Amino acid sequence: MAQVDFYILDRVDEQARNTLACRLAEKAWRLENTIHIHTMTQEDAQRLDELLWTFRDGSFVPHGIAGGENKAPITIGFGDAAVEPCDLLITLCDEIPSFAGSFPRVAELVTADENCKAKSRQRYASYRDLGHKIDTHKI
């Protein structure tokens, strides 16, 4: 079973959620982990791809869109596209990706938006019912 960490932001905006995804990915990469960040749409993935280059001055986070010959330690995917399991899955989706169970660690990022919180509660219950170890962190 995976370790699932819910990171609860006190902000409503999606930009804060995406920036947290970048910060978590950078930290995990510096600890020599491989990371996949999963978004809902191709546009979301492209936006995150751009943000990983600019979210912090002086940072270098090797990444790329998942698929093909991409062997970067951080990949970004979207939709139902399956990915190779790695050390950490960061999900920015409303539903649990079908492949989440193949990752040893999952990070769920939640904003203070009521809709986002409601959907995260459903994911929390699903993870709990599947027997995953769950922790929450207020950011």
N, CA and C atoms as a LAMMPS dump frame, in Angstrom:
ITEM: TIMESTEP
0
ITEM: NUMBER OF ATOMS
417
ITEM: BOX BOUNDS ff ff ff
-5.0000000000000000e+02 5.0000000000000000e+02
-5.0000000000000000e+02 5.0000000000000000e+02
-5.0000000000000000e+02 5.0000000000000000e+02
ITEM: ATOMS id mol type element x y z
1 1 1 N 0.828 -1.186 0
2 1 2 C 0 0 0
3 1 3 C 0.875 1.254 0
4 2 1 N 0.385 2.264 -0.626
5 2 2 C 1.131 3.519 -0.765
6 2 3 C 0.982 4.401 0.469
7 3 1 N 1.972 5.256 0.649
8 3 2 C 1.888 6.358 1.604
9 3 3 C 1.277 7.522 0.842
10 4 1 N 0.134 8.015 1.294
11 4 2 C -0.551 9.123 0.628
12 4 3 C -0.53 10.328 1.559
13 5 1 N 0.029 11.428 1.057
14 5 2 C 0.094 12.665 1.827
15 5 3 C -0.791 13.71 1.17
16 6 1 N -1.722 14.253 1.952
17 6 2 C -2.575 15.347 1.494
18 6 3 C -1.964 16.65 2.001
19 7 1 N -1.62 17.541 1.079
20 7 2 C -1.077 18.851 1.407
21 7 3 C -2.204 19.866 1.239
22 8 1 N -2.627 20.454 2.344
23 8 2 C -3.778 21.344 2.365
24 8 3 C -3.282 22.796 2.382
25 9 1 N -3.543 23.508 1.307
26 9 2 C -3.159 24.912 1.207
27 9 3 C -4.228 25.798 1.821
28 10 1 N -3.825 26.919 2.381
29 10 2 C -4.811 27.858 2.926
30 10 3 C -5.224 28.889 1.883
31 11 1 N -4.787 28.699 0.652
32 11 2 C -5.121 29.615 -0.447
33 11 3 C -6.058 28.927 -1.432
34 12 1 N -6.84 29.732 -2.123
35 12 2 C -7.831 29.215 -3.069
36 12 3 C -7.249 29.032 -4.47
37 13 1 N -6.26 29.839 -4.823
38 13 2 C -5.836 29.882 -6.229
39 13 3 C -5.052 28.654 -6.688
40 14 1 N -5.281 28.315 -7.939
41 14 2 C -4.641 27.161 -8.568
42 14 3 C -3.137 27.383 -8.745
43 15 1 N -2.719 28.623 -8.898
44 15 2 C -1.293 28.925 -9.056
45 15 3 C -0.512 28.473 -7.824
46 16 1 N -1.059 28.676 -6.643
47 16 2 C -0.389 28.233 -5.414
48 16 3 C -0.253 26.709 -5.4
49 17 1 N -1.261 26.02 -5.872
50 17 2 C -1.233 24.55 -5.944
51 17 3 C -0.149 24.087 -6.906
52 18 1 N -0.067 24.727 -8.067
53 18 2 C 0.95 24.357 -9.046
54 18 3 C 2.357 24.665 -8.549
55 19 1 N 2.512 25.786 -7.857
56 19 2 C 3.818 26.135 -7.305
57 19 3 C 4.24 25.126 -6.235
58 20 1 N 3.298 24.685 -5.421
59 20 2 C 3.611 23.654 -4.434
60 20 3 C 4.039 22.367 -5.129
61 21 1 N 3.382 22.006 -6.22
62 21 2 C 3.782 20.813 -6.98
63 21 3 C 5.233 20.945 -7.433
64 22 1 N 5.612 22.125 -7.901
65 22 2 C 6.992 22.363 -8.329
66 22 3 C 7.96 22.227 -7.163
67 23 1 N 7.61 22.802 -6.03
68 23 2 C 8.478 22.739 -4.85
69 23 3 C 8.655 21.302 -4.362
70 24 1 N 7.563 20.539 -4.331
71 24 2 C 7.652 19.137 -3.906
72 24 3 C 8.483 18.315 -4.886
73 25 1 N 8.279 18.561 -6.176
74 25 2 C 9.038 17.829 -7.193
75 25 3 C 10.528 18.139 -7.073
76 26 1 N 10.853 19.413 -6.893
77 26 2 C 12.26 19.789 -6.756
78 26 3 C 12.885 19.123 -5.53
79 27 1 N 12.184 19.167 -4.404
80 27 2 C 12.711 18.56 -3.185
81 27 3 C 12.919 17.055 -3.365
82 28 1 N 11.94 16.377 -3.926
83 28 2 C 12.049 14.932 -4.136
84 28 3 C 13.188 14.605 -5.103
85 29 1 N 13.336 15.391 -6.159
86 29 2 C 14.414 15.167 -7.121
87 29 3 C 15.784 15.342 -6.458
88 30 1 N 15.919 16.363 -5.619
89 30 2 C 17.195 16.585 -4.912
90 30 3 C 17.51 15.418 -3.97
91 31 1 N 16.485 14.692 -3.54
92 31 2 C 16.676 13.494 -2.721
93 31 3 C 16.84 12.245 -3.591
94 32 1 N 17.055 12.467 -4.892
95 32 2 C 17.318 11.407 -5.882
96 32 3 C 16.128 10.495 -6.138
97 33 1 N 14.944 11.056 -6.06
98 33 2 C 13.727 10.324 -6.404
99 33 3 C 13.321 10.626 -7.837
100 34 1 N 12.556 9.731 -8.419
101 34 2 C 11.898 10.003 -9.688
102 34 3 C 10.463 10.388 -9.381
103 35 1 N 9.927 11.313 -10.188
104 35 2 C 8.632 11.914 -9.878
105 35 3 C 7.776 11.983 -11.131
106 36 1 N 6.495 11.746 -10.965
107 36 2 C 5.529 12.006 -12.026
108 36 3 C 4.478 12.951 -11.463
109 37 1 N 4.231 14.043 -12.192
110 37 2 C 3.176 14.985 -11.827
111 37 3 C 2.036 14.769 -12.801
112 38 1 N 0.855 14.466 -12.279
113 38 2 C -0.274 14.154 -13.156
114 38 3 C -1.33 15.248 -13.081
115 39 1 N -1.699 15.78 -14.245
116 39 2 C -2.677 16.856 -14.351
117 39 3 C -3.927 16.34 -15.065
118 40 1 N -4.951 17.17 -15.115
119 40 2 C -6.204 16.739 -15.747
120 40 3 C -6.174 16.891 -17.27
121 41 1 N -5.512 17.932 -17.782
122 41 2 C -5.559 18.195 -19.223
123 41 3 C -4.163 18.457 -19.776
124 42 1 N -4.064 18.399 -21.091
125 42 2 C -2.808 18.7 -21.76
126 42 3 C -2.398 20.151 -21.495
127 43 1 N -3.364 21.056 -21.486
128 43 2 C -3.072 22.461 -21.215
129 43 3 C -2.5 22.632 -19.803
130 44 1 N -3.057 21.906 -18.831
131 44 2 C -2.533 21.958 -17.465
132 44 3 C -1.09 21.445 -17.426
133 45 1 N -0.824 20.362 -18.146
134 45 2 C 0.528 19.793 -18.193
135 45 3 C 1.511 20.784 -18.814
136 46 1 N 1.109 21.435 -19.892
137 46 2 C 1.983 22.413 -20.539
138 46 3 C 2.24 23.614 -19.631
139 47 1 N 1.22 24.056 -18.914
140 47 2 C 1.369 25.173 -17.983
141 47 3 C 2.361 24.812 -16.873
142 48 1 N 2.252 23.599 -16.361
143 48 2 C 3.161 23.15 -15.312
144 48 3 C 4.579 22.974 -15.853
145 49 1 N 4.693 22.506 -17.082
146 49 2 C 5.996 22.373 -17.732
147 49 3 C 6.705 23.732 -17.765
148 50 1 N 5.976 24.772 -18.131
149 50 2 C 6.543 26.127 -18.157
150 50 3 C 6.883 26.611 -16.748
151 51 1 N 6.006 26.356 -15.801
152 51 2 C 6.21 26.825 -14.435
153 51 3 C 7.443 26.194 -13.8
154 52 1 N 7.728 24.946 -14.115
155 52 2 C 8.902 24.29 -13.544
156 52 3 C 10.206 24.989 -13.944
157 53 1 N 10.205 25.74 -15.035
158 53 2 C 11.388 26.505 -15.443
159 53 3 C 11.483 27.832 -14.704
160 54 1 N 10.37 28.332 -14.17
161 54 2 C 10.356 29.715 -13.677
162 54 3 C 9.883 29.886 -12.241
163 55 1 N 9.465 28.829 -11.563
164 55 2 C 8.807 29.003 -10.261
165 55 3 C 9.724 29.574 -9.185
166 56 1 N 11.027 29.393 -9.357
167 56 2 C 11.977 29.916 -8.376
168 56 3 C 13.245 30.315 -9.106
169 57 1 N 13.732 31.514 -8.828
170 57 2 C 14.968 31.976 -9.448
171 57 3 C 16.108 31.025 -9.119
172 58 1 N 16.866 30.672 -10.149
173 58 2 C 18.045 29.856 -9.944
174 58 3 C 17.8 28.37 -9.81
175 59 1 N 16.563 27.937 -9.878
176 59 2 C 16.315 26.501 -9.733
177 59 3 C 16.487 25.81 -11.076
178 60 1 N 16.955 24.589 -11.021
179 60 2 C 17.012 23.737 -12.202
180 60 3 C 16.347 22.437 -11.828
181 61 1 N 15.265 22.139 -12.485
182 61 2 C 14.507 20.923 -12.208
183 61 3 C 14.341 20.182 -13.534
184 62 1 N 15.123 19.121 -13.772
185 62 2 C 15.045 18.41 -15.056
186 62 3 C 13.7 17.704 -15.211
187 63 1 N 12.976 18.066 -16.248
188 63 2 C 11.626 17.54 -16.409
189 63 3 C 11.227 17.548 -17.883
190 64 1 N 10.108 16.92 -18.165
191 64 2 C 9.539 16.933 -19.5
192 64 3 C 8.175 16.272 -19.506
193 65 1 N 7.468 16.471 -20.593
194 65 2 C 6.155 15.834 -20.762
195 65 3 C 6.374 14.331 -20.934
196 66 1 N 5.571 13.537 -20.254
197 66 2 C 5.708 12.076 -20.294
198 66 3 C 5.426 11.536 -21.692
199 67 1 N 6.048 10.407 -21.978
200 67 2 C 5.812 9.721 -23.241
201 67 3 C 7.03 9.749 -24.138
202 68 1 N 7.015 8.885 -25.123
203 68 2 C 8.1 8.846 -26.09
204 68 3 C 9.426 8.495 -25.453
205 69 1 N 10.454 9.22 -25.84
206 69 2 C 11.812 8.958 -25.377
207 69 3 C 12.185 9.737 -24.121
208 70 1 N 11.251 10.404 -23.505
209 70 2 C 11.55 11.228 -22.335
210 70 3 C 12.033 10.362 -21.179
211 71 1 N 13.257 10.605 -20.742
212 71 2 C 13.832 9.872 -19.606
213 71 3 C 14.179 10.813 -18.462
214 72 1 N 13.542 11.982 -18.418
215 72 2 C 13.796 12.952 -17.354
216 72 3 C 13.358 12.365 -16.011
217 73 1 N 14.014 12.758 -14.91
218 73 2 C 13.617 12.24 -13.597
219 73 3 C 12.263 12.764 -13.121
220 74 1 N 11.781 13.839 -13.757
221 74 2 C 10.455 14.374 -13.436
222 74 3 C 9.659 14.422 -14.733
223 75 1 N 8.544 13.712 -14.756
224 75 2 C 7.672 13.734 -15.929
225 75 3 C 6.336 14.359 -15.556
226 76 1 N 5.684 14.89 -16.58
227 76 2 C 4.366 15.516 -16.405
228 76 3 C 3.425 14.84 -17.392
229 77 1 N 2.297 14.365 -16.898
230 77 2 C 1.318 13.727 -17.759
231 77 3 C -0.071 14.256 -17.48
232 78 1 N -1.034 13.735 -18.233
233 78 2 C -2.403 14.226 -18.087
234 78 3 C -3.385 13.148 -18.5
235 79 1 N -4.625 13.338 -18.08
236 79 2 C -5.712 12.471 -18.506
237 79 3 C -5.522 11.028 -18.093
238 80 1 N -5.907 10.13 -19.001
239 80 2 C -5.86 8.698 -18.727
240 80 3 C -4.563 8.048 -19.148
241 81 1 N -3.597 8.845 -19.61
242 81 2 C -2.333 8.277 -20.08
243 81 3 C -1.611 7.58 -18.933
244 82 1 N -1.317 6.302 -19.108
245 82 2 C -0.597 5.544 -18.095
246 82 3 C 0.876 5.962 -18.112
247 83 1 N 1.529 5.803 -16.994
248 83 2 C 2.941 6.159 -16.883
249 83 3 C 3.694 5.043 -16.177
250 84 1 N 5.002 5.051 -16.376
251 84 2 C 5.852 4.095 -15.673
252 84 3 C 5.884 4.474 -14.196
253 85 1 N 5.759 3.517 -13.312
254 85 2 C 5.827 3.832 -11.886
255 85 3 C 7.191 4.424 -11.535
256 86 1 N 7.185 5.34 -10.592
257 86 2 C 8.423 5.906 -10.078
258 86 3 C 8.255 6.108 -8.576
259 87 1 N 9.13 6.89 -7.968
260 87 2 C 9.126 7.005 -6.51
261 87 3 C 7.962 7.813 -5.949
262 88 1 N 7.523 8.836 -6.683
263 88 2 C 6.498 9.742 -6.16
264 88 3 C 5.54 10.158 -7.27
265 89 1 N 4.267 10.1 -6.974
266 89 2 C 3.218 10.633 -7.847
267 89 3 C 2.65 11.872 -7.183
268 90 1 N 2.726 13.013 -7.884
269 90 2 C 2.075 14.238 -7.427
270 90 3 C 0.851 14.411 -8.295
271 91 1 N -0.315 14.402 -7.701
272 91 2 C -1.529 14.476 -8.501
273 91 3 C -2.252 15.809 -8.305
274 92 1 N -2.633 16.381 -9.438
275 92 2 C -3.398 17.627 -9.472
276 92 3 C -4.754 17.364 -10.123
277 93 1 N -5.268 16.169 -9.903
278 93 2 C -6.505 15.725 -10.549
279 93 3 C -7.665 15.706 -9.559
280 94 1 N -8.875 15.719 -10.108
281 94 2 C -10.073 15.627 -9.278
282 94 3 C -10.356 14.203 -8.831
283 95 1 N -9.827 13.234 -9.567
284 95 2 C -10.031 11.824 -9.242
285 95 3 C -8.677 11.136 -9.133
286 96 1 N -8.644 10.029 -8.443
287 96 2 C -7.407 9.27 -8.296
288 96 3 C -7.068 8.644 -9.645
289 97 1 N -5.864 8.881 -10.171
290 97 2 C -5.477 8.238 -11.435
291 97 3 C -5.499 6.71 -11.272
292 98 1 N -5.893 6.017 -12.315
293 98 2 C -6.03 4.559 -12.246
294 98 3 C -4.725 3.856 -11.889
295 99 1 N -3.601 4.46 -12.174
296 99 2 C -2.298 3.846 -11.943
297 99 3 C -1.668 4.255 -10.613
298 100 1 N -2.368 5.031 -9.795
299 100 2 C -1.796 5.554 -8.545
300 100 3 C -1.314 4.445 -7.619
301 101 1 N -1.975 3.31 -7.619
302 101 2 C -1.6 2.21 -6.74
303 101 3 C -0.243 1.606 -7.027
304 102 1 N 0.34 1.917 -8.179
305 102 2 C 1.655 1.366 -8.514
306 102 3 C 2.8 2.247 -8.012
307 103 1 N 2.482 3.349 -7.338
308 103 2 C 3.489 4.255 -6.786
309 103 3 C 3.603 4.036 -5.279
310 104 1 N 4.818 4.042 -4.717
311 104 2 C 4.946 3.876 -3.268
312 104 3 C 4.519 5.109 -2.47
313 105 1 N 4.583 6.286 -3.113
314 105 2 C 4.179 7.532 -2.448
315 105 3 C 3.316 8.345 -3.393
316 106 1 N 2.286 8.958 -2.819
317 106 2 C 1.384 9.819 -3.578
318 106 3 C 1.21 11.113 -2.799
319 107 1 N 1.306 12.245 -3.505
320 107 2 C 1.051 13.552 -2.902
321 107 3 C -0.195 14.143 -3.547
322 108 1 N -1.192 14.415 -2.743
323 108 2 C -2.433 15.046 -3.184
324 108 3 C -2.396 16.5 -2.733
325 109 1 N -2.56 17.438 -3.663
326 109 2 C -2.479 18.858 -3.348
327 109 3 C -3.87 19.466 -3.393
328 110 1 N -4.26 20.135 -2.299
329 110 2 C -5.629 20.604 -2.122
330 110 3 C -5.624 22.095 -1.8
331 111 1 N -6.395 22.879 -2.552
332 111 2 C -6.522 24.303 -2.244
333 111 3 C -7.68 24.507 -1.27
334 112 1 N -7.856 25.747 -0.833
335 112 2 C -8.95 26.082 0.081
336 112 3 C -10.288 26.251 -0.634
337 113 1 N -10.309 26.102 -1.945
338 113 2 C -11.543 26.167 -2.719
339 113 3 C -12.489 25.056 -2.263
340 114 1 N -13.748 25.388 -2.029
341 114 2 C -14.711 24.408 -1.499
342 114 3 C -14.886 23.199 -2.42
343 115 1 N -14.923 23.42 -3.718
344 115 2 C -15.056 22.322 -4.669
345 115 3 C -13.829 21.402 -4.607
346 116 1 N -12.652 21.994 -4.563
347 116 2 C -11.413 21.217 -4.471
348 116 3 C -11.385 20.402 -3.174
349 117 1 N -11.783 21.026 -2.07
350 117 2 C -11.797 20.323 -0.788
351 117 3 C -12.794 19.161 -0.799
352 118 1 N -13.962 19.377 -1.387
353 118 2 C -14.978 18.312 -1.434
354 118 3 C -14.465 17.11 -2.23
355 119 1 N -13.849 17.379 -3.365
356 119 2 C -13.31 16.282 -4.184
357 119 3 C -12.152 15.59 -3.475
358 120 1 N -11.357 16.348 -2.726
359 120 2 C -10.243 15.725 -2.004
360 120 3 C -10.758 14.825 -0.879
361 121 1 N -11.875 15.2 -0.278
362 121 2 C -12.461 14.346 0.762
363 121 3 C -12.887 12.995 0.172
364 122 1 N -13.425 13.019 -1.047
365 122 2 C -13.803 11.772 -1.715
366 122 3 C -12.567 10.916 -1.994
367 123 1 N -11.483 11.559 -2.46
368 123 2 C -10.241 10.816 -2.726
369 123 3 C -9.677 10.253 -1.419
370 124 1 N -9.721 11.058 -0.365
371 124 2 C -9.242 10.615 0.94
372 124 3 C -9.976 9.333 1.364
373 125 1 N -11.3 9.359 1.264
374 125 2 C -12.097 8.186 1.645
375 125 3 C -11.748 6.975 0.78
376 126 1 N -11.531 7.192 -0.505
377 126 2 C -11.167 6.085 -1.396
378 126 3 C -9.818 5.491 -1.01
379 127 1 N -8.83 6.348 -0.784
380 127 2 C -7.51 5.851 -0.363
381 127 3 C -7.624 5.081 0.951
382 128 1 N -8.385 5.644 1.905
383 128 2 C -8.567 4.994 3.205
384 128 3 C -9.212 3.622 3.031
385 129 1 N -10.254 3.558 2.209
386 129 2 C -10.967 2.298 2.008
387 129 3 C -10.097 1.251 1.33
388 130 1 N -9.108 1.705 0.554
389 130 2 C -8.182 0.779 -0.113
390 130 3 C -7.036 0.358 0.807
391 131 1 N -6.968 0.946 1.994
392 131 2 C -5.967 0.542 2.98
393 131 3 C -4.646 1.29 2.93
394 132 1 N -4.592 2.4 2.209
395 132 2 C -3.359 3.187 2.14
396 132 3 C -3.124 3.916 3.461
397 133 1 N -1.86 4.165 3.775
398 133 2 C -1.497 4.979 4.933
399 133 3 C -1.62 6.444 4.511
400 134 1 N -2.36 7.248 5.276
401 134 2 C -2.665 8.622 4.895
402 134 3 C -2.196 9.591 5.985
403 135 1 N -1.564 10.675 5.542
404 135 2 C -1.223 11.789 6.425
405 135 3 C -1.698 13.082 5.788
406 136 1 N -1.968 14.078 6.616
407 136 2 C -2.336 15.402 6.092
408 136 3 C -1.348 16.426 6.641
409 137 1 N -1.074 17.434 5.807
410 137 2 C -0.122 18.488 6.153
411 137 3 C -0.755 19.818 5.755
412 138 1 N -0.911 20.711 6.719
413 138 2 C -1.44 22.044 6.395
414 138 3 C -0.276 22.938 6.024
415 139 1 N -0.413 23.56 4.859
416 139 2 C 0.651 24.419 4.327
417 139 3 C 0.225 25.87 4.413
